[in-house]
């Protein structure tokens, strides 16, 4: 089974940039089918009203319940923790996405800390945008402070060796930290992560649907690691983490 742990959906705001609007489930399912992706973790594009956004995605997941897994999203608002709890209890969200920049969170914002406390209490996985050294360090700090599954989306990103190394070190030091592979161009660094952390805490993701899953799958399959490790990264780890 192949599970993509990093997918965006939503109609978005009228004034949003192209990759933050008009992302509907049918085209996403089409590219998943083209690449052989069985399931995808989906969360909203950037919105002003994340309760409405999470409800919108719940509707999409209900259309494709065997293919899509709902993650909610919250922004820097006083009701963020309440939205998180309601998204779990009323919508069935299995985790959350947090983007410090787009969601306007400073690293120690009070609203964010309340959200992380809910994640801790409910043992919810949270995927953070960990693109660049500064954000990797922020997210590593959460992994050290809390015990819920902390996913470092992009694990530093692109060819940013310092940020990727910091992400790998964070996963070495924190058993609740996971590394997600989207946007990582240095395949040798993913191999290094397997060597240092173990394949069981590395998650395949694409940052789709703007990125087609086929080359991202090929990136994992060409790694110089065991076939068992490739299977774990491409789907088994996500399946275990999400209890699917």
N, C-alpha and C positions, 0 to 999 in steps of 0.2 A: 504494500500500500504506500502511495506517495501522498503526503500531506504538506501543503504550502502554508506556512505559519505566518505569512505577511501579505495580506490582501486588503485593498481599499474598496469600499462601495459607497454609493450615495448620490443623490441628485445634487447636493451641495447648494451653496448660496449663489444667487444670480451674478454677483460680482467676483466670484472665485476664479482662480487661475484654472486653465484647462484640466490639469491633472487632479483638481480638487472639486470637480463637478461632472455631472452627466455620466457617472459610472454605474451602470445598471447590471443586474445579475446575469441576464441572458448572454451578453457578449463575454462575460467572465467565464461562464460555464463552457462556452464554445472553445476558448483558448485552453481551459483546463482539459477538455476532451482531446484537443489537438496534441497536447503534450503527455497525456496519460496521467494527469493529476486526479486522484480519487476524491480528496477533500481539501477544503481551504478554510483557514481561519480568516474571517472578514471583520473589519471594523470601519466606522464611518470616516469619510473624508472630513475636512475641517468645517465645523458648523459653529454658529453662535448659540444654538439651542441643542445641546447634546441629548437631552431627554427625547426630544422629537426625532433626532438622528438615530438614536438607539431603537426607537420604536419602528422607524422606517426600515432599518436593517432586519429587525425581527420579522417583518413582513416578507422580506426577500428570503430569509432562512426558511420560513414556513413553506415557500414555494419549492425550495430545493433542500429539504431537511436531511437527505442522505449525502449531500455534497458540501454544504456550508455550515460552519461552526461560528456562532455569534460571540464576538468580543465587543463590549461596549467601549465608550470613550467619554471622557469628562474634560471640562475646561476649568480655568481658574475662577470659579464662582462659589459663593457661599454655600450653595446647595449641592456641590459636587459629590460629597460623600453620600448624601441622600439619593442622588441620581444613581450612584453606583449600586447602592443597596437595592433600590427599586428595579434596576436593570437585571440584577440577579434574581430577585424574588418574583418579579412579574413577567420578565421577558426571557428568563433562562440563560442570561449571559454566562459564559464559562470563563471569562477573563476580561482584561481591559488593555487598551492601548493608551499611552501617554506620550505626548510630543511636547517637550518643554517650550520650544519656540512657537510653534503654531498654536498651542493651547495656552500660551502666555503664562507659563509657570516658571517662576524663579526656583532654583534648586531646593530651597527650604521654605517655600511658600506655605503659610498655614493651611490653606485649602488643600494643597497637595499632601501635606502631612496627614490630614484627616482621611484623605482617600487611601493613603498607604496603610493607615491603621485599619481601615475596613478590609483591605486586601489581606492584611495579616490575620485578622480575626476569621475571615472566611477562607483563608488559604487559597486565594485566587492567583493564578499566574497573571503577570502584567508584563507586556512588551513595551519597552521604552525606545524612543529614537536615540540610539547611542552612536551617532555619526560625529566623529571628531573627538579629539582628546578631552576637551572640557566636559562634554556630555558623558563620555565613558566614565570619567572620574565621578561625576554626580551619581550616575546609576550604580557604580561600584559601591558608593557610600550607602545607598539603599540596601544593597545586597548584604552589606556588613551589619546594618542596623536591624534588618527584619529577616524573617525566615520564609516568607512566601516565595514562590518561584519568580525570580527576576530574570527577564529575557533581555539581553542586550541586542536590540535590533541593529543590524548592519555590522556588529562587532568591531566598530571603529570606522569601517567604510573604505571603499576604493583601494588605493595603494598607500594609505596613511599608516605607515609601519608603526610609528609611535603609538597611535591610537589603537591599532589592532593588538599590539603587544600588551598594552594596558588592559584591554578587554580580556585577553587570554589569562593574564595574571590575576585579574579579578575572579575569573571562573576557577582558577587554581585555588585561590584563597577562600572562596565562598561556595560551599556545596549546593547552595540554592540558586546559583547563577548559571544561566544558559546562554549560549552564543548562537545567534541567528545569522545565516550566511548571505542574505541579500546585499548586493552592492560590493561585496568583497571581490576585488579583481586579482588579488595575489593568492592563487590556489595553494602555493606552498605554505602560506600562513594558516589555511584551514587544516592542512596536514599537520602542521606544528600544533595546532589546537587539539587535534586528535591525540597526538603524542603526549602532550602535557596535561590535558584535562580528561581525555577519554571521549570516545565517540558518543557516549550515552547522554551528554549534555550539549550536543550540537544539533541545531534545528534547521532544516531546509526552509528557505523563504525566498520570495522573488521581489517583493515590493510592487506586485502587480495591481491592476491589470496593465499598467503602462509598460511593464517589462514582461515579455513572453516567457512562460516557464520552461520551454524546451531548452534554450541554452543554459539556463540556470541548473537544470537537471544534469545536462551534459557536464557542467563544471564539477558537480559532485562525482559523477561516474568516472571522470578521468583522474581523480585523485589517486595517489599511490598509497592506498589503504586497503584493508580487507573488504571483501564483498559484504561481510556481515556488518562492518562499520558503515558502509554506504547505505545498506538497508535501514540501519538504525537512524542515520541522519535524515534520509529521505522520508521517513514516515513513522518508524516504530517508536522513536523518542516522543514525538508529538502525540501519538496514539496513547502512550502510557501517561504522559503528563496531563492529557485532557480526559483520560478515562473513557476512551472511545471504543 
